[in-house]
Amino acid sequence: MPIAPADLTLGLLAGGRATRLGGRDKAWLRRDGEFQVLRLAQAFAPCAGQTLVSANRDLQRYAEYGLRAVVDRSPDLGPLGGLDALAAAAATPWLLTLPVDALVAGPWLLDALAAAQAKAGQGAYAVDDDGVQPLFALWPVAPLRAALAPALAQRQLAVRGLQAALGMATARLPGLRLGNLNTPADLAAAGIDTDPMA
């Protein structure tokens, strides 16, 4: 059964330190002339009643583009810190998370995740031709919040461990590579503009 937009929050994970790209913030990389964070927000706008960005810098800049940024409630927790911030701020029963450097993502991904979770499990995450992609995931917000509390208290910070605890399903996407931006070669292959802040 499809998830109605009023029941879904889109959560873009952009809280990293950008160390692998020499300090370049992935959210504000321009791809074909458009900021990466805006590409994703606009692609999923028809599907989500709420959009949040997990970010720990440039908060005012997100606001200028009409995006609500939420900061990690505890430092140095990696992706789980961003997930915790998004889950706390989500005002819907479902949360769709995507890394802000996702290269291949659209409403079809939500459909695939929703179909997988409907068959088995509480929520679902993607598996593409590169393997498990735990941050491309559809989470049930209430169970996620309940599972995050003990995981964070015990410093169990692996996203896959949290997904296993929730019994999440896998959505297999044969023939696809969802992609990310971690090296200069990745930027060149994705058509990223030279100046990310221009």
N, C-alpha and C positions, 0 to 999 in steps of 0.2 A: 504494500500500500504506500503510495507516495506521501512524502512529508510536506505538509502545507507550509508556505512561507511564514505564516504567523507563528509556527511552531519551531522555527529554525534560526539559530544564530550562526553567522559565518565568523569564524575566528582565524585571523591571519597571524601566524607566528613570525614576529619580526624583532624579537628581543635579544638576538645574538650580538656579540661584540665585534663582528666583522673582521676578526683577526686573520682569516684566511684570504681576505681580499684587501689587505693593507688598510683597513679602516673604512673601506667603502661600504656604506649601508645598503644592503640588498633591496630594501624597500624602495629606495629612491634611485635605483639604477633605471636608466631609460632604455626601453626595448622598442625599437621601431618608433621612437619619438614619444613614448608614453611611459610614465613611471610604472614599475612593476607592481607596486601595491595597488595602484588605481586600476590596472588591467584586471587583476583578480577580483577586486571589489565590484567592478562593473560587470564582469562576466557572471558573477553569482547574484547580482542585485535582484533579478526576478525570483530567485529561490529563497531568499532569506529576509526575514522581517527585521533583523538586527545584524549589524556588522561591527565587529570589534577588531582592534589590532593590538596584539601583545607587543609592547615596545617599551624600551627603557631610556630612550633619548628622542629628540626631535618631536616632543609631544605637541608643541604648538603648531608645528608644520602639519601634522596629521589633522588637527582641528581646522586649519585653513582650507583643507580639502574636504571638509565635512565628514571626517572619520574620527571615531572615538578611540583613543588609545588608552590601554590599561597597563599599569606597570606591575612587575613582579612584587608580590607581597613579602617575599623573602628573597634575599640575594643568592646568587651562585647556585641555583638549582637546575640550570640548563633548561631544556625544553619543558621539563615538568613544572618549572616555575611559571613559564608562560601559560601552560595548560591550566594551572591553578588559578592564575589571574583571570583567564577567560571564563572558566567555570564559575568563579565567584560573581562575575559581572553579567553572565548570560541570563536573560529574562525569558527564556523559552525552554521547552523540554528537551530539545535536541541541539547539539553543537557540532558543526562541521569545521574541522581544523585543516588548514593547509599551511605549509611553509611558504613564506612570502616570496621565495625564489622558485616556486613551482613554474615549470615551463609548459606543461601540458595539463590543463585542467579546465573543466567547464561543467555545466549542469548535468551532463551525462555521468560525471563521476559521482555526484550525489545520488543519481538513480541507481548506479551500480552498488554503492555502499548500502543504500536503503534496501535494495532487493536482497543483498547478502544477509543483512541483520534481520530481515523479516523471516528468513528461513531458519536461522539458528543464531543464538547469541544475543547479548546486549550490546548493540552497536556493531561496527565493523571497521576494518582498516584495509588499505590497498596492498596488493601484491602484484608488482609489474614484472617486466622481463629482467630487471635488475635485482629483484628480490623483494623482501618485505619493506614496505614504506609506512612505518607506523604513524607518521605525522599527517598523512592523508587519511583522515579518519572521521567517522560519524559516531559521536558519543551521546549516550543518554545522560542528561545533566545531573539529575538527582543521584543516581548510582555513582557517577563519576566523582561528585563532591564527597560522597561517603567513602569512596575508596582512596581518594587523595589524602585525606586527613592522616590515616595511619601510615601511608607510604612516605609522606613528607616527614612525619614525626620520627620514623625509623631510618630516614635518609635513603630510602629505596627509590632511586631516581631514574630507573630504567623505564621508558615508556612501554616497552613490550611487556615488562613485568606487570604493569598496571593493567594492560589489555588482557593479559592472561588471567589476572585476578577477577576481572569483570566478565570473563567468558565471551569476549568479542569474536565475531566471525571474521573471515577473510573474504575480500572481494578480489577475485583474480582477474587481471586485465592483460590477457595475452596479446602480444604484439605492440605493447605500449611501454614507453619509458617516460615516467612523469617528470624526471629531470630536476636538477638544481644547479646553483651557481656557486662554485667553490674555488675556481682557479681562473687565471686569465684565459686559458683555452676555452673554458666553459663560456666566458663572456663573449669571446669572439664567435663561437659557434652559435650562440643565441642572438647575435646581432645587437649586443649591448653597446650603446653609445660610449664614446671615450670619456666624456665628462658626466658623471652621474648626477651632478647638482645643477646642470645647466637648465 
